[in-house]
Amino acid sequence: MNENDKQPGDNGGNGPNPWMKSLLIWVGILLSLAIVVTMFDGRSGTATGNAIAYSAFLDKVDEGTVKDVTISREQITGTLSSGEKFRTDPVSDPQLTDRLRKAGVEISGKRDEGPSIWQYMLVQALPFLLFLGIAFFVVRQMQKGGGAGGAMGFGKSRAKMLTQKEGKVTFADVAGIDEAREELEEVVEFLKDPSKFARLGGKIPKGALLVGSPGTGKTLLARAIAGEAGVPFFTISGSDFVEMFVGVGASRVRDMFEQAKKSAPCIVFIDEIDAVGRHRGAGLGNGNDEREQTLNQLLVEMDGFEANEGIIIVAATNRPDVLDPALLRPGRFDRQVVVPRPDIEGRIKILEVHMKKVPLAPDVDARVIARGTPGFSGADLANLVNEAALTAARKSKRLVAMQEFEEAKDKVMMGAERRSMVMTDDEKRMTAYHEAGHAIVALHEPASDPIHKATIIPRGRALGMVMRLPERDSYSYHRDKMYANLAVAMGGRVAEEIIFGYDKVSSGASGDIQYATGLARDMVTKWGMSDKVGPVDYAQPEGESFLGYSSSQPTHMSNETAQLIDHEIKTIVEGGLTRAKTVLTDHSDQLHLLAEALLEYETLSGDEIKKLIAGEGIGRVDQPKKSSIPSVGTSIPKTRRPQGPFGNPSPAGA
C-alpha cells in the first residue's frame, strides 16, 4: 500500500492492530463473566449422582438398599448398596435420622460453606468496577477521537479519501467543457510542479468554485482532478457538516482540515457547498444556528490567521446566488469556474466519449444527434446514449443504429409513446389539425426554427407534438423570432377554430396560451420590447415571497403602469393570434393536406412535411398505415391539462 492509499487514522502498521485490541477486550469480558458464574454456581459442579425424589429415597431406605448418606442443609447425597450415587433435596422430616439408624445406614453431616472473603469483596466491588470501566472507555474514546463512527465520533470529519479502485477518471474523459477543464488543469499542474509558477512570484490558488446547472459535469471534473493530480483527494458533501447539535459541523470542519494538513499537498472537494455556505443572517437563528457556526469555521479554516498551505478546496454548486459573499472572495475561492451546458461542438465530443462503449452502426452521425439536442447537458447526453443502447437490446440488435438514437431522443424529449391510449376519431382528427396548425404557421414564418418532427402519437401527457430544432445554438433571441414563436404557439388554437368552429375550440391550447403569455410578459417587463411601456424593468424580483405567496405586482409599480403592462401583454398575444389566423386562412389547403397526412402516417419528419407541402411524394417505402392508436366510436369527456408549447395535452385521467 502506497502513501496515498492510507486511510485517515491508519498508523501504517505501527502499534497494535485495532481489530486485535477489540478482540482481546471481548475475550477478557467473556472470561470474567465465566469466572463469576463459576464462583456463584459452584455447587452445580460438585453435585454428583442421579437425582431422585425424596419419597423414592425413603423407599430405598426401608428396602435396606442405601449404604450411606451425607446430609446438608441444601442437599442429601449418598451411595446405594450397588455402588450407585444418588442425590435428593431434603424436606422437613424429624423422623429421618431414626429411620436411617433403624435401616443401618451410615450417616454423616456436611456444613454449608458461605462465600469466601474474595467472593464477598468481588460482589461488593462489581458495580464500582463496572462504572469505572465505562468511564475509562468514554474518556479514552474522547482522547483518541473514536473515529467518525465511534461513540464520541459525531464531531469527526466524514471526508473520504478517494482511491482509484472503482475506475480512474482523467481529463480525457471530460469533454465539451474545454474552458473549465483548462482552468483546473492549471491547478493540477501547480500541484505537480509548484516551482514553475513560484519563480515568477505566483502562489498556489486556495480554492476553485465550480458553478453550473445540474448534469453539466462538475463532479466529473472533480474526479478527473483526483485522477490527474496524483495527490491525496478528500471528498465530502456539504450536507455532511449539518447536524441538529450546534458546534458539531464546526468540529467536523476543523477535523477535516486537520486530516488534510497531514496529507498536504492535497485537494478537498466539497460537493453541494450551498447546503452549508448559504448567506448568513437569512435564517431564524439570529446567527447562532448550527449552519452559520459551521460556515464561520469554514471561513476561518480557508483563510484565517493560520495559513493552510498546500490545501486546495474545490467546491461545486448550482446555486451561486445563495452563497455568502465572504465565501466567494479571493483568498478563499480564488477562481469561479463556470461549467456551462455544452454547445454543438461540445455535445459532439461528449457523445463521442459515451459512444465508445456502444457498438455503433455505420449510419450513426454524432453531429446530427448533437444538432437535434440543443440545451442537453452532459448527463442528458449520457442518458440518451444509454436509452439508445437499451432500445437496440430490446429489439435484439447487435449494433445501435441511428433509428434507435432518434427513438431515444424522442423518448427523452417528449416522453414514451402511449399507443395503448384509447382516443375517439374526433379527438384524433382535432389533434391532427391542431398539430398541423402549428406546423403550417412555422413553415410560413421566416424567423421560426425549422420543423424537426410532427406527430399525433401520444407521448407523456401530450396527445401530439410539433418539435422544432434550431439550426445552430442561440444565445439571444430577437424581436422577429419572438413574434414568430407567438404566432406558432397560437397556430393550434386557430386551426381548431377554423376547421371545427368557434364553439368546438377545446382546452388543448392551454399550454400554448401559457407559453405565449409568459413570453409576452417577458418582452414587456424584462426586455423593453413595448413602445408604450418603454425600456424599463418591471419584472417581479425572484425570491421575494413570504410563506410561498408573492404579489404579481412589484412594489415600485403603480396601478396605472400595471394596467398598461397587462394591456400590452394582451395586445402582443392577440397579435400572434392574428398572424396565425392570416397564415392558416391563406393556406387552408396545406392545413387540410398536412392533417390528413398526420392521420395516415401519425408521424412526419420536417423534410417529409416540406415535400408534402411542395406537392412531392413523401417517399416512404412502407404503406400508409391506418392509425395504430385504438379508438372508440363515442366521445370521451375531456378536461385538458396545460402542456409546453406546440403540444396537444391529453385528457385528464386518460
C-alpha positions as CSV (number, residue, x, y, z in Angstrom):
1,M,0.0,0.0,0.0
2,N,1.5,3.3,-1.0
3,E,1.3,6.6,0.9
4,N,-1.7,7.8,-1.0
5,D,-3.8,4.7,-0.3
6,K,-3.6,5.1,3.5
7,Q,-6.9,5.9,5.1
8,P,-7.1,8.7,7.7
9,G,-6.1,7.4,11.0
10,D,-4.1,4.5,9.6
11,N,-0.8,4.0,11.6
12,G,0.9,2.3,8.7
13,G,1.4,-0.9,10.7
14,N,3.0,0.7,13.8
15,G,1.3,-0.1,17.1
16,P,-1.3,-2.7,18.0
17,N,-3.9,-3.8,15.5
18,P,-7.2,-2.1,16.4
19,W,-9.1,-5.3,15.5
20,M,-6.9,-7.4,17.7
21,K,-7.3,-4.9,20.6
22,S,-11.1,-5.2,20.3
23,L,-10.9,-9.0,20.2
24,L,-8.7,-9.1,23.4
25,I,-11.2,-6.8,25.2
26,W,-14.1,-9.0,24.3
27,V,-12.2,-12.2,25.3
28,G,-11.4,-10.6,28.7
29,I,-15.0,-9.7,29.3
30,L,-16.2,-13.2,28.5
31,L,-13.6,-14.8,30.8
32,S,-14.6,-12.5,33.6
33,L,-18.2,-13.4,33.2
34,A,-17.3,-17.2,33.2
35,I,-15.3,-16.8,36.4
36,V,-18.1,-15.0,38.2
37,V,-20.7,-17.6,37.1
38,T,-18.4,-20.4,38.2
39,M,-17.8,-18.8,41.6
40,F,-21.5,-18.3,42.4
41,D,-22.7,-21.6,40.9
42,G,-20.0,-23.8,42.3
43,R,-22.4,-26.4,43.8
44,S,-23.7,-27.3,40.4
45,G,-20.3,-28.5,39.5
46,T,-19.7,-30.5,42.7
47,A,-23.1,-32.2,42.9
48,T,-22.8,-35.9,41.7
49,G,-25.2,-38.8,41.4
50,N,-28.6,-39.3,40.0
51,A,-31.4,-37.0,41.2
52,I,-34.3,-38.9,42.8
53,A,-37.4,-37.9,44.6
54,Y,-37.5,-37.8,48.4
55,S,-40.2,-40.4,48.5
56,A,-38.1,-42.7,46.4
57,F,-35.2,-42.1,48.8
58,L,-37.4,-43.2,51.8
59,D,-38.5,-46.3,49.9
60,K,-34.9,-47.3,49.3
61,V,-34.1,-46.7,52.9
62,D,-36.9,-49.0,54.0
63,E,-35.7,-51.6,51.5
64,G,-32.2,-51.5,53.0
65,T,-30.5,-50.7,49.7
66,V,-29.0,-47.4,51.0
67,K,-25.4,-47.8,52.2
68,D,-24.5,-44.3,53.4
69,V,-25.9,-40.7,53.2
70,T,-24.4,-37.2,53.7
71,I,-26.9,-34.6,54.9
72,S,-26.5,-30.9,54.4
73,R,-28.9,-28.0,54.5
74,E,-29.1,-27.8,50.8
75,Q,-28.9,-31.5,49.7
76,I,-28.8,-35.1,50.7
77,T,-26.3,-37.3,48.8
78,G,-25.5,-40.9,49.3
79,T,-24.5,-44.4,47.9
80,L,-26.6,-47.4,47.3
81,S,-25.6,-50.9,48.0
82,S,-24.9,-51.4,44.4
83,G,-22.4,-48.5,44.5
84,E,-24.6,-46.1,42.5
85,K,-24.5,-42.5,43.6
86,F,-27.7,-40.5,44.2
87,R,-28.9,-37.2,45.5
88,T,-32.2,-35.6,46.6
89,D,-33.5,-32.4,48.0
90,P,-34.2,-32.6,51.8
91,V,-37.6,-31.8,53.4
92,S,-38.6,-31.1,57.0
93,D,-38.7,-34.7,58.4
94,P,-37.8,-35.1,62.2
95,Q,-38.0,-38.8,61.9
96,L,-35.4,-39.2,59.1
97,T,-32.5,-39.8,61.5
98,D,-34.3,-42.6,63.4
99,R,-35.4,-44.2,60.2
100,L,-31.9,-44.2,58.8
101,R,-30.4,-45.7,62.1
102,K,-33.0,-48.5,62.1
103,A,-32.1,-49.3,58.5
104,G,-28.4,-49.4,59.4
105,V,-27.4,-46.6,57.1
106,E,-24.1,-44.8,57.8
107,I,-25.0,-41.1,58.5
108,S,-22.6,-38.2,58.1
109,G,-23.2,-34.4,58.0
110,K,-21.8,-31.6,55.9
111,R,-21.6,-27.9,56.9
112,D,-22.6,-25.4,54.2
113,E,-19.8,-23.1,53.4
114,G,-20.6,-19.4,52.9
115,P,-19.0,-17.2,50.3
116,S,-15.3,-16.6,50.7
117,I,-13.8,-13.3,51.5
118,W,-12.8,-12.9,47.8
119,Q,-16.3,-13.6,46.6
120,Y,-17.7,-11.2,49.1
121,M,-15.2,-8.5,48.0
122,L,-16.0,-9.2,44.3
123,V,-19.8,-8.8,44.9
124,Q,-19.3,-5.5,46.7
125,A,-16.8,-4.1,44.2
126,L,-18.5,-5.3,41.0
127,P,-20.8,-2.2,40.5
128,F,-17.9,0.2,41.2
129,L,-15.6,-1.7,38.7
130,L,-18.4,-1.6,36.1
131,F,-18.8,2.1,36.4
132,L,-15.1,2.7,36.4
133,G,-14.7,0.6,33.2
134,I,-17.4,2.6,31.4
135,A,-15.9,5.9,32.4
136,F,-12.4,4.8,31.3
137,F,-13.9,3.7,27.9
138,V,-15.6,7.1,27.4
139,V,-12.6,9.1,28.3
140,R,-10.4,7.0,26.1
141,Q,-12.7,7.5,23.1
142,M,-12.8,11.3,23.7
143,Q,-9.0,11.4,23.8
144,K,-8.4,9.5,20.6
145,G,-11.5,10.7,18.8
146,G,-13.1,7.4,18.3
147,G,-13.3,7.9,14.5
148,A,-16.3,9.2,12.6
149,G,-18.4,6.2,13.6
150,G,-17.2,5.9,17.2
151,A,-19.2,6.5,20.4
152,M,-17.8,10.1,20.6
153,G,-17.1,10.4,16.9
154,F,-20.1,12.5,15.8
155,G,-17.8,15.6,15.7
156,K,-15.3,13.9,13.4
157,S,-15.0,14.7,9.7
158,R,-16.8,12.4,7.3
159,A,-14.4,13.2,4.4
160,K,-13.3,10.2,2.5
161,M,-10.0,9.8,0.7
162,L,-10.7,8.9,-2.9
163,T,-9.0,5.9,-4.3
164,Q,-8.9,4.5,-7.8
165,K,-10.4,1.1,-7.0
166,E,-13.7,1.9,-8.8
167,G,-12.2,3.3,-12.1
168,K,-9.8,6.1,-12.7
169,V,-11.3,9.2,-14.3
170,T,-8.9,11.7,-16.2
171,F,-9.3,14.8,-18.2
172,A,-9.5,12.6,-21.3
173,D,-13.0,11.5,-20.1
174,V,-14.2,15.1,-19.7
175,A,-15.4,16.6,-23.0
176,G,-17.5,19.6,-24.1
177,I,-16.3,22.0,-21.3
178,D,-12.8,22.9,-22.5
179,E,-12.5,26.2,-20.8
180,A,-13.5,24.8,-17.4
181,R,-11.1,21.9,-17.9
182,E,-8.2,24.2,-18.7
183,E,-8.7,26.2,-15.5
184,L,-8.5,23.1,-13.5
185,E,-5.6,21.6,-15.5
186,E,-3.6,24.6,-14.3
187,V,-4.4,23.7,-10.7
188,V,-3.2,20.2,-11.2
189,E,0.0,21.4,-12.9
190,F,0.5,23.7,-9.9
191,L,0.4,20.8,-7.6
192,K,2.8,18.7,-9.7
193,D,5.4,21.4,-10.3
194,P,4.9,24.5,-8.0
195,S,8.4,25.8,-8.8
196,K,7.3,26.6,-12.3
197,F,4.9,29.3,-11.0
198,A,6.8,30.2,-7.8
199,R,9.8,31.5,-9.6
200,L,7.6,34.3,-11.1
201,G,6.0,35.1,-7.7
202,G,2.8,33.0,-8.3
203,K,1.1,31.4,-5.4
204,I,-1.0,28.3,-5.5
205,P,-4.7,29.1,-5.6
206,K,-6.5,28.3,-2.4
207,G,-9.9,27.4,-3.9
208,A,-11.9,26.9,-7.1
209,L,-15.7,27.0,-7.1
210,L,-17.4,25.1,-9.9
211,V,-20.7,26.7,-10.9
212,G,-23.1,25.2,-13.4
213,S,-26.5,23.7,-14.0
214,P,-27.2,20.1,-12.8
215,G,-25.7,17.5,-15.0
216,T,-23.1,19.7,-16.6
217,G,-20.1,17.7,-15.2
218,K,-19.0,19.4,-12.0
219,T,-18.5,16.3,-10.0
220,L,-16.9,14.5,-13.0
221,L,-14.4,17.4,-13.2
222,A,-13.5,16.9,-9.6
223,R,-13.0,13.2,-10.1
224,A,-10.8,14.0,-13.1
225,I,-8.7,16.3,-10.9
226,A,-8.2,13.3,-8.5
227,G,-7.1,11.1,-11.3
228,E,-4.7,13.6,-12.7
229,A,-3.1,15.3,-9.7
230,G,-1.6,12.2,-8.0
231,V,-2.1,13.8,-4.6
232,P,-4.5,12.8,-1.8
233,F,-8.0,13.7,-2.6
234,F,-10.7,14.1,0.1
235,T,-14.3,14.3,-0.9
236,I,-17.3,15.3,1.2
237,S,-20.8,16.7,0.7
238,G,-21.9,20.0,2.2
239,S,-24.8,18.2,3.9
240,D,-22.3,16.1,5.9
241,F,-21.5,19.1,8.0
242,V,-25.0,19.9,9.1
243,E,-26.3,18.4,12.3
244,M,-29.0,19.2,14.8
245,F,-26.4,19.9,17.5
246,V,-24.8,23.3,17.5
247,G,-21.0,23.0,17.1
248,V,-20.9,19.5,15.5
249,G,-20.5,20.9,12.0
250,A,-17.7,23.3,13.1
251,S,-16.0,20.4,14.8
252,R,-16.1,18.4,11.6
253,V,-14.7,21.2,9.6
254,R,-11.7,21.5,12.0
255,D,-11.1,17.8,11.9
256,M,-11.3,17.7,8.1
257,F,-8.6,20.3,7.8
258,E,-6.5,18.5,10.4
259,Q,-6.7,15.4,8.2
260,A,-5.9,17.5,5.1
261,K,-2.8,19.1,6.8
262,K,-1.3,15.7,7.5
263,S,-1.6,14.8,3.8
264,A,-0.7,18.2,2.3
265,P,-0.4,18.9,-0.6
266,C,-3.9,17.7,-1.2
267,I,-7.3,18.6,-2.6
268,V,-10.5,18.7,-0.7
269,F,-13.7,18.5,-2.8
270,I,-16.9,19.8,-1.2
271,D,-20.0,18.9,-3.3
272,E,-23.2,21.0,-3.0
273,I,-21.5,23.6,-0.8
274,D,-24.7,25.7,-0.8
275,A,-26.0,23.3,1.9
276,V,-23.6,24.9,4.4
277,G,-22.5,28.1,2.7
278,R,-25.8,30.0,2.4
279,H,-25.9,33.7,3.1
280,R,-25.6,34.4,6.9
281,G,-28.4,36.3,8.6
282,A,-31.1,34.9,6.4
283,G,-32.3,32.2,8.9
284,L,-34.3,32.3,12.1
285,G,-31.4,31.5,14.5
286,N,-30.1,35.1,14.8
287,G,-26.7,34.0,13.6
288,N,-26.3,31.2,16.2
289,D,-27.7,28.3,14.4
290,E,-25.7,25.3,13.5
291,R,-25.3,26.1,9.8
292,E,-23.9,29.5,10.4
293,Q,-21.5,28.3,13.0
294,T,-20.2,25.7,10.5
295,L,-19.8,28.3,7.8
296,N,-17.9,30.6,10.2
297,Q,-15.5,27.8,11.0
298,L,-15.1,27.0,7.3
299,L,-14.3,30.7,6.5
300,V,-11.6,30.7,9.2
301,E,-10.0,27.5,8.1
302,M,-9.9,28.5,4.4
303,D,-8.3,31.9,5.1
304,G,-7.8,32.9,8.7
305,F,-4.8,33.7,10.9
306,E,-3.4,30.2,10.4
307,A,-2.5,29.6,6.7
308,N,-3.3,26.1,5.4
309,E,-0.6,25.8,2.8
310,G,-0.9,23.1,0.3
311,I,-4.6,22.5,0.7
312,I,-6.8,23.4,-2.3
313,I,-10.5,23.5,-1.8
314,V,-12.6,22.6,-4.9
315,A,-16.4,23.1,-4.3
316,A,-19.4,22.6,-6.6
317,T,-22.8,24.3,-6.6
318,N,-25.7,25.1,-8.9
319,R,-26.9,27.9,-6.6
320,P,-24.1,30.5,-6.5
321,D,-26.7,33.3,-5.8
322,V,-27.4,32.0,-2.3
323,L,-23.7,31.7,-1.2
324,D,-22.3,34.1,1.4
325,P,-20.2,36.9,-0.1
326,A,-17.4,36.1,2.4
327,L,-17.1,32.6,1.0
328,L,-16.7,33.9,-2.6
329,R,-14.0,36.4,-2.1
330,P,-10.4,35.9,-3.4
331,G,-8.3,34.1,-0.8
332,R,-11.0,31.6,-0.2
333,F,-12.2,30.8,-3.7
334,D,-9.7,32.5,-6.0
335,R,-11.4,31.1,-9.1
336,Q,-15.0,30.7,-10.0
337,V,-15.1,28.2,-12.9
338,V,-18.4,28.3,-14.8
339,V,-19.4,24.9,-16.2
340,P,-22.0,25.7,-18.9
341,R,-24.2,23.5,-20.9
342,P,-22.2,22.4,-24.0
343,D,-22.6,23.9,-27.4
344,I,-23.0,21.8,-30.5
345,E,-19.2,21.1,-30.8
346,G,-19.2,20.2,-27.1
347,R,-22.1,17.9,-27.5
348,I,-20.4,16.1,-30.3
349,K,-17.3,15.5,-28.1
350,I,-19.5,14.3,-25.2
351,L,-21.4,11.9,-27.5
352,E,-18.2,10.5,-28.9
353,V,-16.9,9.8,-25.4
354,H,-20.1,7.9,-24.4
355,M,-20.4,6.2,-27.8
356,K,-17.0,4.5,-27.3
357,K,-18.7,2.0,-25.1
358,V,-21.5,1.2,-27.5
359,P,-21.3,-0.9,-30.8
360,L,-22.5,1.6,-33.5
361,A,-24.0,1.0,-36.9
362,P,-22.3,2.8,-39.8
363,D,-25.2,5.3,-40.2
364,V,-24.8,6.9,-36.8
365,D,-23.7,10.5,-37.1
366,A,-22.8,12.3,-33.8
367,R,-23.2,15.7,-35.4
368,V,-26.8,15.0,-36.5
369,I,-27.6,13.9,-33.0
370,A,-25.9,16.9,-31.4
371,R,-27.7,19.3,-33.7
372,G,-31.0,17.7,-32.6
373,T,-30.3,18.0,-28.8
374,P,-29.9,21.8,-28.1
375,G,-29.8,22.5,-24.4
376,F,-28.8,19.0,-23.4
377,S,-26.3,18.7,-20.6
378,G,-23.6,16.0,-20.4
379,A,-25.8,13.9,-18.1
380,D,-28.7,14.2,-20.6
381,L,-26.5,13.0,-23.5
382,A,-25.2,10.1,-21.5
383,N,-28.8,9.1,-20.8
384,L,-29.6,9.5,-24.5
385,V,-26.8,7.0,-25.5
386,N,-27.9,4.6,-22.8
387,E,-31.6,4.7,-23.9
388,A,-30.5,4.1,-27.5
389,A,-28.5,1.0,-26.4
390,L,-31.4,-0.3,-24.3
391,T,-33.8,0.2,-27.3
392,A,-31.5,-1.8,-29.6
393,A,-31.1,-4.5,-26.9
394,R,-34.9,-4.8,-26.7
395,K,-35.0,-5.3,-30.5
396,S,-32.2,-8.0,-30.2
397,K,-29.9,-6.0,-32.4
398,R,-26.2,-6.4,-32.5
399,L,-25.5,-2.7,-33.3
400,V,-27.1,0.6,-32.3
401,A,-28.3,2.4,-35.4
402,M,-29.5,5.9,-36.0
403,Q,-33.1,4.8,-35.7
404,E,-32.5,3.9,-32.1
405,F,-30.9,7.2,-31.3
406,E,-33.9,9.0,-32.9
407,E,-36.3,6.9,-30.8
408,A,-34.3,7.6,-27.7
409,K,-34.2,11.3,-28.4
410,D,-38.0,11.4,-28.8
411,K,-38.4,9.5,-25.6
412,V,-36.1,11.8,-23.6
413,M,-37.5,15.0,-25.0
414,M,-41.2,14.1,-25.4
415,G,-41.8,11.0,-23.2
416,A,-42.6,7.4,-24.1
417,E,-45.2,6.6,-26.7
418,R,-48.7,5.8,-25.4
419,R,-50.1,3.6,-28.2
420,S,-52.4,1.8,-25.9
421,M,-54.3,5.1,-25.2
422,V,-57.9,5.0,-26.3
423,M,-59.0,8.1,-28.3
424,T,-62.1,8.8,-30.3
425,D,-62.0,9.5,-34.0
426,D,-63.0,13.1,-33.3
427,E,-60.1,13.6,-30.8
428,K,-57.6,12.1,-33.3
429,R,-58.8,14.4,-36.0
430,M,-58.8,17.5,-33.8
431,T,-55.2,16.6,-32.6
432,A,-54.1,16.2,-36.2
433,Y,-55.4,19.7,-37.2
434,H,-54.1,21.2,-34.0
435,E,-50.5,20.0,-34.8
436,A,-50.9,20.8,-38.5
437,G,-51.8,24.4,-37.5
438,H,-48.5,24.7,-35.5
439,A,-46.5,23.2,-38.4
440,I,-48.1,25.3,-41.2
441,V,-47.5,28.6,-39.3
442,A,-43.9,27.6,-38.5
443,L,-43.3,26.9,-42.2
444,H,-44.6,30.3,-43.3
445,E,-42.8,32.3,-40.5
446,P,-39.3,33.2,-41.8
447,A,-37.9,33.7,-38.3
448,S,-39.2,30.4,-36.9
449,D,-36.9,27.5,-36.3
450,P,-37.2,24.6,-38.8
451,I,-39.6,21.8,-38.1
452,H,-37.9,18.6,-37.0
453,K,-40.9,16.3,-36.5
454,A,-44.7,16.4,-36.1
455,T,-46.6,13.6,-34.5
456,I,-50.0,12.7,-33.2
457,I,-48.8,9.7,-31.2
458,P,-49.5,10.4,-27.6
459,R,-46.3,10.9,-25.6
460,G,-46.2,11.6,-21.9
461,R,-49.2,13.7,-21.2
462,A,-49.4,15.2,-24.7
463,L,-51.7,13.9,-27.4
464,G,-49.4,15.2,-30.1
465,M,-46.5,17.5,-30.6
466,V,-44.6,19.6,-33.2
467,M,-40.9,19.7,-32.5
468,R,-38.7,22.5,-33.9
469,L,-35.0,22.5,-33.7
470,P,-32.7,25.5,-34.3
471,E,-30.1,25.3,-37.0
472,R,-27.4,26.4,-34.5
473,D,-27.1,27.2,-30.8
474,S,-28.7,30.6,-29.9
475,Y,-27.6,32.7,-27.0
476,S,-30.1,35.6,-27.5
477,Y,-33.4,36.0,-29.2
478,H,-34.5,38.8,-31.5
479,R,-37.9,40.5,-31.7
480,D,-38.9,39.0,-35.0
481,K,-38.2,35.5,-33.7
482,M,-40.3,36.1,-30.6
483,Y,-43.3,37.3,-32.7
484,A,-42.8,34.2,-34.9
485,N,-42.9,32.0,-31.8
486,L,-46.1,33.7,-30.6
487,A,-47.8,33.0,-34.0
488,V,-46.7,29.4,-34.0
489,A,-47.9,28.9,-30.4
490,M,-51.4,30.3,-31.5
491,G,-51.5,28.1,-34.6
492,G,-53.1,25.1,-33.0
493,R,-55.9,27.0,-31.4
494,V,-56.6,29.0,-34.6
495,A,-56.7,25.7,-36.7
496,E,-59.3,24.2,-34.3
497,E,-61.5,27.4,-34.7
498,I,-61.1,27.5,-38.5
499,I,-61.9,23.8,-39.0
500,F,-64.3,22.9,-36.2
501,G,-65.9,26.3,-35.5
502,Y,-65.9,28.7,-32.6
503,D,-68.0,26.5,-30.3
504,K,-65.7,23.5,-30.8
505,V,-62.5,25.1,-29.7
506,S,-61.0,22.8,-27.0
507,S,-58.8,23.4,-24.0
508,G,-56.0,21.7,-25.8
509,A,-54.2,25.0,-26.3
510,S,-53.9,25.8,-22.6
511,G,-50.1,25.1,-22.6
512,D,-49.7,27.2,-25.8
513,I,-51.5,30.1,-24.2
514,Q,-49.4,29.8,-21.0
515,Y,-46.2,29.8,-23.1
516,A,-47.3,32.8,-25.2
517,T,-48.4,34.8,-22.1
518,G,-45.1,34.2,-20.4
519,L,-43.1,35.2,-23.5
520,A,-45.2,38.4,-24.0
521,R,-44.8,39.3,-20.3
522,D,-41.0,39.0,-20.5
523,M,-41.0,41.1,-23.7
524,V,-42.8,43.9,-21.9
525,T,-41.4,43.7,-18.4
526,K,-37.8,42.4,-18.9
527,W,-36.7,43.2,-22.4
528,G,-38.3,46.6,-23.1
529,M,-40.0,45.5,-26.3
530,S,-43.1,47.5,-25.8
531,D,-43.1,51.1,-27.2
532,K,-45.7,52.2,-24.7
533,V,-44.1,50.8,-21.6
534,G,-40.5,51.6,-22.7
535,P,-37.2,50.1,-21.8
536,V,-37.9,49.8,-18.0
537,D,-37.6,46.7,-15.9
538,Y,-40.9,45.9,-14.3
539,A,-40.3,42.2,-13.7
540,Q,-41.2,40.6,-10.4
541,P,-37.9,40.1,-8.4
542,E,-37.2,36.4,-8.0
543,G,-37.3,35.0,-4.5
544,E,-39.4,37.8,-2.9
545,S,-42.1,35.8,-1.3
546,F,-43.4,35.1,2.1
547,L,-44.7,31.6,3.1
548,G,-45.0,30.7,-0.6
549,Y,-47.1,33.7,-1.6
550,S,-45.9,36.6,-3.7
551,S,-47.5,39.6,-5.3
552,S,-47.7,39.7,-9.1
553,Q,-47.2,43.5,-9.0
554,P,-43.8,44.7,-7.9
555,T,-43.8,47.4,-5.1
556,H,-42.2,50.0,-7.4
557,M,-45.1,49.7,-10.0
558,S,-48.2,51.9,-9.9
559,N,-51.7,50.6,-10.7
560,E,-51.8,52.6,-14.0
561,T,-48.5,51.0,-15.0
562,A,-49.7,47.6,-14.1
563,Q,-52.9,48.1,-16.2
564,L,-50.7,49.3,-19.1
565,I,-48.5,46.3,-18.9
566,D,-51.5,43.9,-18.9
567,H,-52.9,45.7,-21.9
568,E,-49.6,45.4,-23.8
569,I,-49.3,41.7,-23.0
570,K,-52.8,41.1,-24.3
571,T,-52.0,43.1,-27.4
572,I,-48.9,41.2,-28.2
573,V,-50.5,37.8,-27.6
574,E,-53.5,38.8,-29.8
575,G,-51.1,40.0,-32.4
576,G,-49.7,36.4,-32.6
577,L,-53.2,35.1,-32.8
578,T,-54.0,37.4,-35.7
579,R,-50.8,36.4,-37.6
580,A,-51.5,32.7,-37.2
581,K,-55.1,33.2,-38.4
582,T,-53.9,35.1,-41.5
583,V,-51.4,32.3,-42.4
584,L,-53.8,29.5,-41.9
585,T,-56.6,31.2,-43.8
586,D,-54.4,31.9,-46.7
587,H,-53.0,28.3,-46.7
588,S,-56.1,26.3,-45.6
589,D,-55.4,23.7,-48.4
590,Q,-52.0,23.0,-46.9
591,L,-53.6,22.7,-43.4
592,H,-56.0,20.0,-44.7
593,L,-53.3,18.2,-46.6
594,L,-50.9,18.0,-43.6
595,A,-53.7,17.0,-41.2
596,E,-54.8,14.1,-43.4
597,A,-51.2,13.0,-43.8
598,L,-50.8,13.0,-40.0
599,L,-53.9,10.9,-39.6
600,E,-52.5,8.5,-42.2
601,Y,-48.8,8.3,-41.1
602,E,-49.1,9.5,-37.5
603,T,-45.5,10.9,-37.6
604,L,-43.8,13.0,-40.2
605,S,-40.3,14.4,-40.3
606,G,-39.5,18.0,-41.3
607,D,-38.3,17.0,-44.7
608,E,-41.4,15.0,-45.3
609,I,-43.6,17.9,-44.4
610,K,-41.7,20.2,-46.8
611,K,-42.1,17.6,-49.6
612,L,-45.8,17.2,-48.9
613,I,-46.4,21.0,-49.0
614,A,-44.4,21.3,-52.2
615,G,-46.6,18.7,-53.9
616,E,-44.0,16.0,-53.9
617,G,-44.3,12.4,-52.7
618,I,-43.2,11.7,-49.2
619,G,-41.2,8.8,-50.5
620,R,-41.8,6.3,-47.7
621,V,-41.2,2.7,-48.5
622,D,-43.8,1.5,-46.0
623,Q,-47.5,1.5,-46.9
624,P,-49.7,4.2,-45.4
625,K,-51.0,2.8,-42.2
626,K,-54.3,3.3,-40.6
627,S,-54.0,4.8,-37.2
628,S,-52.5,2.3,-34.7
629,I,-54.0,4.2,-31.8
630,P,-57.1,2.4,-30.5
631,S,-60.3,4.3,-31.0
632,V,-63.9,4.1,-29.9
633,G,-67.0,5.4,-31.5
634,T,-68.2,7.6,-28.7
635,S,-66.7,10.8,-27.4
636,I,-64.8,10.9,-24.1
637,P,-65.5,13.8,-21.6
638,K,-62.2,15.6,-21.5
639,T,-60.6,18.3,-19.4
640,R,-57.2,19.0,-21.0
641,R,-54.1,19.7,-18.9
642,P,-51.7,22.5,-19.7
643,Q,-48.5,21.4,-21.5
644,G,-45.5,23.0,-23.1
645,P,-45.8,25.0,-26.4
646,F,-47.0,23.3,-29.6
647,G,-48.2,20.1,-27.8
648,N,-51.8,19.0,-27.6
649,P,-52.3,17.8,-23.9
650,S,-54.1,14.6,-23.1
651,P,-57.4,14.3,-21.3
652,A,-57.2,14.2,-17.6
653,G,-57.2,10.8,-16.2
654,A,-56.5,9.1,-19.6
